[in-house]
């Protein structure tokens, strides 16, 4: 063991007495432990909620969406699909159209969002079978008259699986106003009711087949765009850049799942950083305790410093002794904090020590997601604060005058 580390350890853990400075050092370790543990637990909770929210939002959202800026043609469709087929990262894709329509059933009327995609690919795009809680028949049978609606929308319309509802489209509203035509209406059989856990979709979304949607919403043979499901969602930005380079920006925009809910994710990220900064103050306060305890230790050990210097110990070695003492406090506090934080997360994941009421929160336990990156980030921040707190008193110790300290101490 190096001389500096040996002396630093002896100064930190005195075998002969438990003095005030030692008590402050242990309080510093406890403070860092609590701060690190709290940070790891809170960041894991934010990770858990973030993943939960993403899973809810992604239940009926594609990973990527190509949105045409004007009416599309068959030639454009062929070009786009050729480009999509050339990318191995794409799992599935489908043309889509969407718009506002009026839904009527049993005297109840609701304005809803109608989305139309290729029913043959709907499970590849949305994992629809997992979302559907009530299903009557196979969706491939007579899909042109089939529709899926959200669970809250079904409640508003007093509709159940197998009911027939009427959809009224505003596509030819000008003709209706001028009394030159009648509204576009169509009757649909409710093929199933889905529960996406996303209130926006569960309250107002209905999904039907592409060809029907084109007719009802007035798209004729054109598409609004393409919805794309990737093999790996994390590559969304990468594939977006590829597609943006392949498609003329005057023709279409390429947007990712993150762009759909950018404001929400931005707020969540701000909340995460605010929590991180506030909880880091616990570690900062503990670091100030390190500064105080080391400063008092320097005053107490002035005679020792003078004697060591008289035996030829350099200023650099003196600095390392007290710097190592502060770093040891940081290492102990950070290690025990990381251990405690992981243990609390493990207890929650395995024993649900903090249950939630599923009728109020949709989940029965506090969601947690442990990430190794958080451990590295928190421990690095903790050790940096500890190092900065120990540096000032360590430099003061190195500048102690050997002759004066021996003479007067």
Helices and strands as residue ranges (DSSP letters): H 3-12, H 20-58, E 64-68, H 74-85, E 90-105, E 108-117, G 119-121, H 122-126, H 128-131, E 132-135, G 143-145, E 146-150, H 151-157, E 164-169, H 173-177, E 184-194, H 199-204, E 205-209, H 210-217, E 225-230, G 233-235, H 236-246, E 252-256, H 257-260, H 262-300, H 302-310, H 315-351, H 358-361, H 372-398, H 402-408
